[in-house]
Amino acid sequence: MTALLPTASDLRQALVRHADAVSRDERRSTDGTVRAREDSAYTLCVLTGTRDVEDAQRVAEALLSGSTALITRLRPVAEPVPPVTDPVAAPSGEEKAAGQDRAALADAA
């Protein structure tokens, strides 16, 4: 499975946005600064495939520097998620086709 990587520009922007949000929140914390800090941390985690903002910062820095050792340790390859089966609600024809397309793509990867 190949992971999509963010662009260097997106990583730099997310790092700067987070550092700015942390700085503003630490100077004068308000509901808005707390929200901005949480949003920027979430974005950084999503971009780096991590769940902890400190790990996200390390992975972003590693990606920007070209290092892969840390990234491999912090971002293990995700296992495929099994399809959800609901015995009560049978999927429509369109949903079945979409599921089959996803399965075919997963098999090809």
Secondary structure, DSSP 4 states (H G I P E B T S, - for coil): -PPP---HHHHHHHHHHHHHHHHHHHHS--HHHHHHHHHHHHHHHHHHT-SSHHHHHHHHHHHHHT--HHHHHHSPPPPPPPPP--SSSPPPHHHHHHHHHHHHHHHH-
